[in-house]
Amino acid sequence: MATGSNYIERHVNEVGNSQKSKEQYLSEGIAYYKVKQYQLAIEACEQAIQLDCNYARAFHGKGLALAGLGRNAEVVKAYQQAIRLDPRNTRVYIDLGNVLYQLRQFEESGKAYRHAMQFDPNITQVYHDLTKALVDKADILYDRVKHDLFYGEAIVAYEQAILFNPDDANAYLQLGKAMYELGLYKESGNAYKRAVQYDSTLADIYTNQLRAHIGKGKALYDKGRYREARAEFANAILFNINDAQAYAGHAKALYKLGQYLEAGKAFRQAIQLAPEHIQEYTTATTSITEKGNSLYEQGSYKDALLNYKQAILFAPECANAYTGQANAFYELENYREAGTTYRQAIQLDPSDIDGYVEHREALLKQGETLYKLRRYRDALTLYRQTVQFDPDYALAYAGQGNSLYELERYEAAGAAYRKAIELDSSFKQIYAERRKILIDQANTLYQQGYSLDAEAVNKSALQFDPTITQSFINQAEKLVNQGKTLCQQGQFQEALSIFDQAILLFPGDASVYVELGKALFEIECYDEARDAYKKAMQLDAKWTRAYVEQGKTLFNKGKALEELGCFEDVRAVYARAVLFYPMDANAHMYLGKVLYELERYEESRDTYKQAIYLDSSKTQAFDQQRQELMNRGKMLFDLGDFEEALAVYTKAISFDPHFKDGYVGKGKTLDKLKRYKEARAAFQAAHSIVSPLQPIAQNTSWMYKEPFRYDL
């Protein structure tokens, strides 16, 4: 018998040294494979692949040789390439499935075997045997670990079997059991359902498992162990999400625990799956509602509210629960909530509207009674409560408007009337009547000469109905134009009345005050003109320039008269300027100068003081005027005209009674006139106002050399 090496040597020699074909290389590779020289087999197959990269058999052979070396990852790639080139080769699918199985890649392995079964049904038995091997392994693990409640390994093994064969009912059944023991009820139920899907004979096992859950829950419920029962029913729902009994049991347990919202949801789910559970649901709803009704009849409104709330949580479609809650809210004077809850009841049962209307009318009637008794504040409270109860009730808003109007809260009254009109246009008439009363009242007050009161009422009318603002503006513009025309005709007094009416209509228009100021200025009412301009500037600062320009006309007039030497007329003009421009330092200074020229020194001094108060730089003008008097007095003194000098020094003192040089000059002059007693008094006055740092003695030392002349 030829040995393996002899066989290979003979086979190679047969080929010879001539150029080999792909088939020859493959044959050579098979020969090496048979004698387990796998590396040489791989090289021969790769030579064949180099000659034809689409040679499927060569890839298959390479995979077999790689498998011999245990290089499984490369084996898989070689087999997959062979399948890509020849997808109907049953043998390659089997070999691929086998190596994947060894690699524990059960899902891919199963797919490979199922592909092979499509081309060769005889492979089916091998597939099932391999499946059974996985399940048996899982069963062994399950039996081994169930005693110590560690099911993880068994679950993994069953999942591997399912990956390999996703149609195996037994694998799903056993997986369901293992997950059930582990408390994974949802996953367990899903596994059971898949088992039944592939083998309907397993349905009883699934049903019995579910019934065991529900039976345990019922037993716990009957013993009053509601929390445990709730948990058991919850597990049953996880196990089978479509079981009505599980939901019904869960609902009853939740109800006993006071979890009404969850209980109601569970009951409605049970009813959806099995309508016969509606009777239990209705009975439970009625029970809570009746308890609320009983508490309501006893006057325990807050406790009744709690029960009605529970009923609504449990059965949000129960109109009676909403009605009861609304009645309780009403008795507790929570009218907003009462109305809201009533409207929810009406949505569910339109017949409840009668009770809603009855309660609303009761509130309104109380308000109307109080209004007739002129208890407007109390009436307002009732009307507001009516609005809270029914925010779409026009009569209540109209009642609010009436009460607020009587309380002279016109802005709020107008808003209430407009809301009533929005809901019912028939209330436009009363709104218009109320507005007309205010406007007529304002006109009457104005005609009677009560302009301030008229303006206040007019403001109330605007608050009551802001939409009349534009109408007032239009009327005011017409009046202003009329007043301007009268001014152009020189009828300023008549224009004043027109401008006052315009201001009454629209007190916020600055230009009207400007026109009024102009008219007042023309009739020489300067202080009133000033106030009109100031009001205009308060409303709009841009009119400041107009005010200044108007004042300049007085200054210009005064200067023109001053040049003519008409000082009395100048004084009158500057006095008007001061009235019109009381905060202008120049106006006061100009008036002071004119008063000085008129030898009204005390008035001049006071006017200068105001100018200096407004602008300290005006001190210079004051000092110049004072010095002018002093210079004149000194000149007369030096000329020996002592009587005239005395008169001038007296004027200087009158102009500035705190100027020591004036007293000194007067003292010297009196001394020359030998009026020693008066001279002494003048020197003493100078001494009393001189600064301690500049003693008067240095200027009057001669007085102390000849004291006999000043003895009293």
Secondary structure as UniProt FT lines:
FT   HELIX           4..15
FT   TURN            16..17
FT   HELIX           22..34
FT   TURN            35..36
FT   HELIX           38..51
FT   TURN            53..54
FT   HELIX           56..68
FT   TURN            69..70
FT   HELIX           72..85
FT   TURN            87..88
FT   HELIX           90..102
FT   TURN            103..104
FT   HELIX           106..119
FT   HELIX           121..123
FT   HELIX           124..145
FT   HELIX           146..148
FT   HELIX           152..164
FT   TURN            166..167
FT   HELIX           169..181
FT   TURN            182..183
FT   HELIX           185..198
FT   HELIX           200..202
FT   HELIX           203..222
FT   TURN            223..224
FT   HELIX           226..239
FT   TURN            241..242
FT   HELIX           244..256
FT   TURN            257..258
FT   HELIX           260..273
FT   HELIX           275..277
FT   HELIX           278..297
FT   TURN            298..299
FT   HELIX           301..314
FT   TURN            316..317
FT   HELIX           319..331
FT   TURN            332..333
FT   HELIX           335..348
FT   HELIX           350..352
FT   HELIX           353..372
FT   TURN            373..374
FT   HELIX           376..389
FT   TURN            391..392
FT   HELIX           394..406
FT   TURN            407..408
FT   HELIX           410..423
FT   HELIX           425..427
FT   HELIX           428..447
FT   TURN            448..449
FT   HELIX           451..464
FT   HELIX           466..468
FT   HELIX           469..488
FT   TURN            489..490
FT   HELIX           492..505
FT   TURN            507..508
FT   HELIX           510..522
FT   TURN            523..524
FT   HELIX           526..539
FT   HELIX           541..543
FT   HELIX           544..563
FT   TURN            564..565
FT   HELIX           567..580
FT   TURN            582..583
FT   HELIX           585..597
FT   TURN            598..599
FT   HELIX           601..614
FT   HELIX           616..618
FT   HELIX           619..638
FT   TURN            639..640
FT   HELIX           642..655
FT   TURN            657..658
FT   HELIX           660..672
FT   TURN            673..674
FT   HELIX           676..689
FT   TURN            692..693
FT   HELIX           696..698
FT   HELIX           701..705
FT   HELIX           707..710
//
